[in-house]
């Protein structure tokens, strides 16, 4: 178990891997369990909300997601967590239905750190996946209005198909390099809210 290197778009050899379609998982063995743990550790270390196996150089249809906690601001200015973060491990995920309306939000990517752009995606999706032990799960009408599982899963499945978020941006004027404005690493919650996946 450990932190893995995340492939970057600006490295030509790594970008070639990122642009490759991942293959279905057929064996739910100890190697898969170790991969999942490394992915969770790596995603959390980098302050992301999602990570696909291809981003660490493994061309298998595996992704992990951890939605940020939902907080509400109180009248006195303090915030209260109304819904905790939730972790998902998805093997062989597949979108089965998607809303016809689209909703654009700013997205980033751990494979293109510091860059953000507005990405229009289906406003909800239904999908199925297996967990790391092979059990089938289905989620219906997952909301994509926010950094919720419905949006994050669309971004991560794109990775499994070799599609980068920059290819989904329709208005390239929204693509911004925020590396110079980045705050120190200790503000992990703030970075999580910008949806680097």
C-alpha positions in Angstrom: 0.0 0.0 0.0 1.2 3.5 -0.7 1.0 6.7 -2.6 1.3 6.2 -6.4 2.7 8.6 -9.0 -0.2 10.4 -10.9 0.4 10.6 -14.7 0.4 14.1 -16.1 -1.1 15.3 -19.4 2.0 17.5 -20.1 4.3 14.5 -20.2 3.9 13.0 -23.7 4.6 9.4 -22.7 2.2 9.7 -19.7 -0.5 11.4 -21.9 -0.4 8.5 -24.3 -1.3 6.1 -21.4 -4.0 8.5 -20.2 -5.5 8.5 -23.7 -5.8 4.7 -23.8 -9.1 2.9 -23.1 -9.0 0.7 -19.9 -10.0 -2.9 -19.9 -12.7 -4.6 -17.8 -11.7 -6.3 -14.6 -12.4 -10.0 -14.5 -10.5 -11.1 -11.3 -11.5 -9.7 -7.9 -8.3 -10.8 -6.2 -5.9 -9.5 -3.5 -4.1 -7.5 -6.3 -7.3 -5.6 -6.9 -7.8 -4.9 -3.2 -4.2 -3.5 -3.0 -4.8 -1.3 -6.1 -8.0 0.1 -4.6 -6.2 1.0 -1.3 -3.4 2.6 -3.2 -5.9 4.6 -5.3 -7.8 5.8 -2.2 -4.5 6.8 -0.4 -3.2 8.6 -3.5 -6.5 10.5 -4.1 -6.7 11.6 -0.5 -3.0 12.6 -0.3 -3.5 14.8 -3.4 -6.8 16.3 -2.2 -8.8 15.0 -5.0 -12.5 13.8 -5.1 -11.9 11.1 -7.7 -9.2 9.0 -9.3 -9.2 6.5 -12.1 -6.7 3.6 -12.2 -5.4 4.8 -15.6 -4.2 8.0 -13.8 -1.7 5.9 -11.9 -0.8 3.9 -15.1 -3.0 0.9 -14.5 -5.3 0.3 -17.5 -8.1 -1.4 -15.6 -11.7 -0.1 -15.3 -11.4 0.9 -11.6 -12.1 4.2 -10.1 -12.5 5.7 -6.6 -14.6 8.7 -5.5 -14.9 10.5 -2.3 -17.6 13.2 -2.3 -16.8 16.3 -0.2 -18.9 16.8 2.9 -21.9 19.1 2.4 -21.9 22.1 4.8 -24.4 24.8 5.5 -23.6 28.2 6.8 -25.4 29.3 9.9 -26.7 32.7 10.7 -23.8 33.3 13.0 -21.3 32.7 10.2 -20.2 29.2 11.3 -20.6 26.2 9.1 -22.2 22.9 10.1 -21.7 19.6 8.2 -25.1 18.3 7.2 -23.9 15.4 5.1 -20.5 13.6 5.6 -18.2 12.7 2.8 -18.8 9.3 1.2 -16.3 7.0 -0.5 -17.1 4.8 -3.4 -15.0 2.1 -5.0 -16.3 1.3 -8.5 -15.1 -1.6 -10.7 -16.4 -1.8 -14.3 -18.7 1.2 -13.9 -21.2 1.9 -16.6 -23.6 4.8 -17.1 -27.0 3.3 -17.9 -29.1 6.4 -18.3 -28.4 10.2 -18.4 -30.5 13.3 -18.2 -31.0 15.2 -21.4 -30.3 18.6 -19.7 -26.7 19.7 -19.2 -25.2 21.6 -16.4 -21.8 23.3 -16.5 -19.4 23.5 -13.6 -15.8 24.2 -13.0 -13.7 21.0 -13.0 -10.0 20.3 -12.5 -7.9 17.1 -12.8 -5.1 15.6 -10.8 -3.5 14.8 -14.1 -3.5 18.5 -15.1 -2.9 20.2 -11.7 -3.8 23.8 -11.3 -5.9 24.0 -14.5 -9.7 24.4 -14.3 -12.4 24.9 -16.9 -16.2 24.8 -17.2 -17.4 21.4 -18.3 -21.0 20.8 -19.3 -22.3 17.3 -18.3 -25.6 15.5 -18.0 -27.5 17.0 -15.0 -28.1 13.5 -13.6 -27.0 9.9 -14.4 -27.9 6.4 -13.4 -25.1 3.9 -13.4 -24.1 0.4 -12.3 -20.8 -0.9 -11.0 -19.2 -3.7 -9.0 -17.5 -3.2 -5.7 -14.0 -4.4 -5.1 -15.4 -7.9 -4.1 -17.5 -8.2 -7.3 -20.9 -7.3 -5.9 -23.1 -5.4 -8.3 -24.5 -2.0 -7.3 -26.9 0.4 -9.0 -27.4 4.1 -8.4 -30.4 5.8 -10.0 -30.7 9.5 -10.9 -27.5 10.6 -9.2 -27.5 14.4 -9.1 -24.7 16.2 -11.0 -25.5 19.8 -9.8 -22.5 20.2 -7.6 -19.4 18.1 -6.8 -21.6 15.1 -6.2 -21.2 11.5 -7.3 -23.4 12.1 -10.4 -20.8 14.6 -11.8 -17.7 13.0 -10.5 -18.5 9.6 -12.0 -19.0 11.1 -15.4 -15.5 12.7 -15.2 -13.9 9.4 -14.0 -15.6 7.1 -16.5 -14.3 9.5 -19.2 -10.8 8.8 -17.9 -11.4 5.0 -18.3 -12.4 5.7 -21.9 -9.3 7.8 -22.6 -11.1 11.2 -22.5 -9.7 14.1 -20.6 -11.9 16.9 -19.1 -10.3 19.5 -21.4 -11.9 17.7 -24.3 -15.3 18.3 -22.8 -14.8 22.1 -22.4 -17.0 23.9 -25.0 -15.9 27.4 -24.1 -12.1 27.3 -24.0 -12.0 30.9 -22.5 -13.0 29.3 -19.2 -9.8 27.2 -19.1 -7.6 28.9 -16.5 -4.2 28.2 -15.1 -4.5 28.8 -11.3 -1.1 27.4 -10.3 0.3 30.8 -9.3 -2.8 31.5 -7.2 -2.7 28.1 -5.3 -2.8 28.3 -1.6 -0.6 26.2 0.7 -1.2 22.5 0.8 -2.8 22.6 4.3 -6.1 23.9 2.9 -7.1 20.5 1.7 -10.9 21.1 2.1 -10.7 24.1 -0.1 -8.9 22.1 -2.8 -11.5 19.3 -2.5 -14.3 21.8 -3.3 -12.7 22.7 -6.6 -13.2 19.0 -7.8 -9.8 17.9 -8.9 -10.4 14.3 -10.1 
